[in-house]
Amino acid sequence: MSTVSPRAAEPPLVLALDLGSSSARAIVYDAAAREVEGTESRSPWEWRRSADGGVEADPDALLGQTLDAVDRSLAAAGAAAAAIRAVGLSTLWHSIMGVGADGRPLTPLYSWADRCSGAAVRALRERLDEEAVRRRTGCVLHSSYPAARLFWLRATAPDVYRRVRRWVSIGEYVALRCLGRAVCSLSMASGTGLLDQRRCEWDAELLDILGLTPDHLGTLGDLDTPLSGLAAPFASRWPALRAIPWLPAAGDGALGNLGTGCVSSSRAALAIGTSAALRVLCRAPADRTAAPWREPLPRGLWLYRLDRARVLVGGAVSNGGNVYRWVQGQVALGPPDEVEEALARRPPAAHGLVVLPFLAGERSPDWPVAARGAVVGMTLATEPLDVLQAALEAVAYRIRLIWELLRGAVPGVAEIVASGGALRHSRAWTQILADALGHEVVASGEPEGSSRGAALAALEVLGAVRAEAVPAPLGATFRPDPQRHARHLAAAARQRRVEEALLPLQGDVAP
């Protein structure tokens, strides 16, 4: 991480807001995309989880925590806040909420992890040509995307559904409240699965089946079409931000690539936070009438956007750091440092366990409607550390499936840069990933990739930098061991066999 004191910060400064799965963060950056020391402010978020797979949050509670984070960051910046010239906004993809004519919430904010729309997915797959939808939108029909969630809400809450004036992400809601208006960036739209990516317009067939018009999803814009002019309460609350440009919210995954220096098709970003993703940022065709990708992608991969000129190809699994935290909460592992040392010493896949790490369902590469976790092979000799190791290896095997697809779709990808809090605190897990993938993994030196990406996007709009020309810090290189890789390949094959054997039973398990 590159930092700079407020006195040495190079203008112009920008404020980055990062609304992620676990918290709202506000950080001030200088023109070299360095964090201004002391300006990071973080407010953790809380999600409500239900036994039927619901994952939702109170939008106004999240808004309040975001506002508090901005307050603290600006206060920490002191006199340097006067040099802030733009605001960049990173937002978790695929979340959605409904607002009424007064701009206030009519629904909770639904997370990508909400799985209540499983029946809606099945209905949409029966009524639509899913492959045609995927080719237009870059997304399959799945509960992690808003299309299924909206179809479900239309059936289960029709009165509320009819009253919703606009469906927005949490980033758009923050802009709506702070600026009095908002646009939906092509980046956020591409993550809804409702955007025709060739035309960069809302998809007519999907809107028809959902009973919506383009106005219900908002005016589309790009990162170079920012808004400015804070609404009255906030103009006096934040005078430094009163008249400067606010970029439309962009997807946190695309900005994560930007912030960690994964800005070309030769470098893949591996991010493990709550969930996990492996993705490559590429230039879109210069011809705007052309398809955004040169050939149909494998079904296990998706296609999103950073902006009109840059597309993101990759895959995501629903279970990453959340699996590590779950195991920590269920079994007595001991002090973290001792656990790390023990994991590093252990031979791969020698515990006799097979784990299906589907605690939050699953996405790539198979996009199952129903998926639940399992631990197979336990005996009286099984130890807590066996379960943890097997779970971390299981996540690595899922990522390996995406890696195989990704390097086939993007033949020039040669580097993997890993980031995210889950890996930053576990060198042992990073080594497991390198061994499982059979490829070098370089640790990112940037702990806040999405936030730094939002700052770089804002600096680009100001004309202060080209993101590709601003290097990102890198850390240690983790090299795979051939023998360990061979052991992991065999274990990964076992995992797939167990998954296939248990799949027919998934629908029989009560919520």
N, C-alpha and C positions, 0 to 999 in steps of 0.2 A: 504494500500500500504506500502510495506517495502522498505525503502531507506537507503542508506549508503553514507557517504562522500567519495570522491575519495581517501583520505589518508587511510581510514579504510576498503576500498573495498578488499574483499578476492579474490586473483587470483585463477584460470584464469578468465579474463573478456571476455565477448562476446558482440558483437554488434547485436542488433535486428532491422531489418527493417520490418515495418508493412505497407503494401500497401493496405489500406482499401477502403471502398466505398466513404469516404469523404476526406481522406488526406493520405499523406505519413508521417510516423513517424520513427525516428531513436532514439534509446535509448541504452545506455551502461548498462549492468548488471554484477554483480559479481558472484562468484561461488555459492553463496547461493540464486541466482535468485532475488537479491535485486537491485532496480534501483539505479545507481550511480547518486547522486544528481547533478542537473543542466545539465544533458546530454540529456534530452528529447528535440527533435527538431521536429516541426510539420510544414508541408506545405500543405495547403488546396488544394483540386483538384476541377476542374470545369468540369461538364458534359454538353454537348449540348443536349437539349430535343426538340423534334419536335412534331407537332400535331398528326402525325400518329403513335406515340408511340416509336419513336427512342430515344435511350439514348446512346450517344457515346462521346469519348474524344480523344484528340490529344495525341498519345503515346509519342511523343518527349517532349511535354509540361509536361506530367507526369514524364517522365524520368528526365527532368531538375529539377523538384521540389524534386524528390527523391535524386538526387545528392546534391542539396542544403541542404537538411535535414541531409545527412551524413556529409557534410562539417561542419555544425554548431555543430553537436553532437560530432565529433572528436575534434573540437576546444575547446568545453566546457570541454571535458575530460582531456585536457592538457597532462601532462606527463603520466597520467594513461593510455592513449591510447596505449602506448607501451606494456601493459599487455594484450591487446585484442588478443585472440587466435582463434576465429572463428566468422563467421557471420551467423545468422539465418534469414530466410526470410519468412514472412507471406504475403499471397496474397489473395485478394478477389476471391472466387470461381466463376467459370462459365463464367468469362469474356474471350474474345478471340480477337485476331488480327492477320493479315497476314503480314509476312515479305518476301521480295524478296531474290534473290541470294546474294545480298550484305548485308543482315541482316537489311535493313532499312524498315520502315513500308510501306505497300502498301494499308492498310485499316486503318480506325480508330480503337480504342479499343472499342469493343461493350460490354456494361454492361449486366449483367444478367437481368436487368430491361427492356432492349430493347424488344419491343413487335411487331416489324415489321414482324416477321416470323410466324405470326398466321396462314396464309394460308399454309405455309410449314408444320406446325404441323398437320393440317388436312390431307395433302397429305401423310405424313409419317405414320400417324395412319391408313390410308386406305391401304398402300402398305406393311406394316410390321405387324407382330404379336406383338402388344405392350407389352402384358404380358410376352412373351418370351424374348423380349428385356429388360424389367424391371428385370426379374430374372437373366439375365446375367450381366447387368450393374449396377443394384441398382437404376436406374433412369427411370422415365416415359419419354414419348415424349412430350416436352413442350417448349415454347418459351424461358424459362429461361436457357435452356441448349444449348450448342454449336451445337449439332447435327442439330436442326431445323434451327439455324442461318446459318450454313454452307450450308444446303440444299437450303435455301432462296438465299444466295449469289451466289451459283452456277447458279441459274436461273436468277437472276436480274443483276449480274455483271460478266458474264462468262469470259470476257477478263482478268479482274483483278484476278479472281479465278484461272485461268490457270497459271498466272504468280507467284502466291504465292508459295514460296519454303517450308514455314513452318508456321503452325498455332500455336500461343503461347499465354500464359497469360502475363499480364504485368510484373509479377515477372520473368518469363523466359526471357522477353525482356530486363529487367534490367541486368540480368546475362549475356545475349548475348552481350550487349554493354560493360559491365564492364570487363568481363572475355574472351570475344571473342568466347564463346561457352556456351551451356546450356543443361541441361537434364530436362525431364519432370518427376517430382516425381510421384510415385503411388498415393500420396495424391491429387495432382492437376488433374491427369488423371481420378481419380475416380469421380471428380466433373464435368467432361465433359459429362458424360453419354455415352462415347465412349469406355470405358474400360471393357473388359470381366473380371469380378472380381474373378472368379474362377481360371482363368489361369494367371491373372495379365498381360494380353496382350491386344493390341488394338483389338476391336471387328471387326471381318472380315466382317460380314454382313453389319454393318453400314458403314464401310469404302468403301465397294463396292457400296452402293447406293449413297454415297457422291463423288465417283470418286477419292478417295484418297488412298495412300499407307501409311504404318506405318511411312515412312520417313517424310511424310507431318506433322505428329504430334510429331515427335521427339523420340529420344532414351529414354526409360523408365529407371528410377533409383529410389533409395530409399534414405531416409534421411541420411543413413550411407555411402552413396557414394558421398561425397562432391567434388566440384571442387576447384582448387586453382591456383593462378598465374594471377594477374590482367593484363589487356591489357596495353600497353605502356602509354597512357595518364593518366590512373588512378593509375598506379604503382608509379608515381612521385607525383600525387595529394594526395594519401593516403598511405604513406610508411608503416604505421602500419598495413595495410590490404593487403599488396603486395603479401605475400606468404602464407597466412593462409587459412584454409578451408572455403569455402562458401557452405552452405547447399543448395540443391535444394529448390525452393519455395514450401511451403506446404499450404494447405487450411486454411484460417483464422478461420473457424468454429472449425476445429479439434484442432488447436493450442489454440483457446479460451478455450476449455475444459481443455487442459493441463495447461494453465496459471491460471485458476481459481480453480484448484484443483479438477475438476470433471473428475477424471481419472479412475473410476471404474463403474461397472454397477449398483451400488447402488445410484449414485448421478447424477442427470440430470442438465445440464446447460441451463438456460433460458437467452438468450441474446436478448436485444432490443436496436438496434442502428437505422440505417436507416430502415432496415427491422427487422424481429424477427425470432428466431428459438428456438426450444427446442430439445436437443440432449443428447445422452448418449454414452460415449466412452467405448468400450468393447474389450476384448482380442479376436483375431481371432483364429480359430482352429489351433493347432500346426501342423496338417497334411496339408501341402500346396496344396495337391490335392483336399482337401475337399472344399465344398461351404463355403464362408465367414460368412454365418449365418445359424443357425440350421434349419430354416424353412422359407418358403416364408413370407415376410413382408407384412402387409396391404398396399394397393396402396397409401394410404395417407402418408406413410413414405418413406424415401430414405435411402440408404446405401452408405456411402463414407468411405474413409480411412484416418488415420493419417500416417500409414506406413504399411508394409506387416504384422506386428504383431498386429496392433490395428485398429479396425473398428469403425465407427461412425454411430449410428442409430438415426434418428430423423425426424423432419419435419420443414418446414419454411413457413412463410407467407411473402408476399411482402411488407406489410405495417406495420410499427412500429413507430419509432420516426418521420418518414416522415409525418405521419398523424397528430401528435401533432404540428409539425412545420407548416403544411398546415393550420390548424385551427388558429394558432397564427397569420398567415399572412392574414387571411380573415376577422377576427372579432376582435373587441376591447375587450380584456380580462382584461386588467388592469395589475398592477405590478405582477411579477411572485410569490412573496411571498404571496400576498393576494389571488392569484388564487389557490395556494397550500392549503392554510388554508381553503378556501371555498370548494374545492374539498373534503377535508378530512371530512368536516362537513355534506356533502350532503348524503341523503339516496340513496341507489342504485336504478338505473333504474326508478326513479320517475319523469323523464322529459317527458315521453310520446313519445320518439323518438326511431326509429330503424335506425341504421347506417350500411350500407354496406361499409366497409373501404377499398375498392378496388381501391384506387387512382393510384396505380402502378400495376394494374392487381392483380392476385392471384396465389398462388401455392398450398400448402397443405391445406386441405386433398383432394380436388376435382380436382385440376389441370385444371381449365377451360381454354379454348383457348381465350375466350373473357370475361372479367369481368370489370365492371366499378362501381365506387362508387355511393352511393345514401344516402340521408337523408329523411326518411319517417316520417310523423307525425307532421310536423311543423305547428304552429299556430301563431297568432299575439302575444301570450303570451310567445313564445319561446325566451329564452335569450341566449347570446353568451356562457355562462358557461354551459348551457344545451347541446349545440352542442359539446363542448369540452368533457364533461363528457361522453356523449353518444358515442363519437368516441373512447375514451380510453377504455371504457367498451367493445365496439365492437371488438377492437383488442384482448382484453383479452378473449372474447368468441371464437375467431378463434384459439387462443393458446390452449384453453381448449379442442377443438376438437383433436388437436395433442396429448395433454396429455392423453386423453382417449385411443388413439391408442398406445401410447408409453408404458404406464404401462401394457397394455396387451401383447405387444411384448417383453418387458423386465420386467418380474414380480418382480424382485428384486429391482427395483428402488424405493428408499424411501425418498430421499432428493431432493429438488429443490434449486439451487443456482442461483440467478439472478444477471446479470451484464449488462453493457452497459450505455452509457451516458444518454439515455432517462430515465432510472430508477434511475440513480445516482442523478439526479436533481429533482426527483419526488417521494417522499415517498408515496404520495397519490395514485399514479398509481400502485406502488408496492403492496399497500394494496388492491386495486381493483383486482389485479391479484390473490392474495392469496384468497380473498373472492370468486372470480369467479371459481378458480380451486378447492376450498374446501380443500386446502392443504397448509401447512406451506411453506413460501418462505423465504429463508435466503439471505440477500443482500451480494454480494461479496465485500470484502474490497480491491480488485485489480481493479483499473480503466482501466488498459491496458492489458486485458487478452490475446489477440492474440499476442501482443508484448512479454509479459512475456513467453508465450508458445513457441515462436520462440527462445527465449533465453534458455529455458529449453531443447528444442530439440538440440540446439548447444552444451550445456553443456553435454547432454547425449552422443553425438557423440565424445566429447573429453574424455569421461569416468570419468567426474568430479562428476556426480550425477546420481541418478535414479529419474525421475520426480515424481513417485508415493511417494517417500520418502521426498519430499520437500513440506511442508504444504503451503497452500495459505491463506492469511488473509480473515477473514469473518467479516461481520457487523451485523446489527440488524436482528432479526427474526420477520417476519410478520405472525401472526396467523389468520386463517380465522374465521369469525363469522358465526355460523350456519344459523341464520336468513337472513343475507345478502347473504349467499351462495344460499339459497332457492330462493330469489328474482332474483339473477343472473341466476339461472337455467331456470326460467320462461322467462326471457328476452332473454336468448340465444336461447331458442326454438322459440320465436317470430322472432328473427333474421333469423333463418334457413327457417322459413315459408316465410318471405318476400323475401329472396334470391331465393327460389324456384319459387316464383310467378314472379319475375322480370327476371329470367334467360332467358326465351324465347325471351325477348325483347332486350337482350344485342347485338345480332348480327344485329339488325335493327338500332343501333345508329351509325351515321356517325362518321369517325375519327375526 
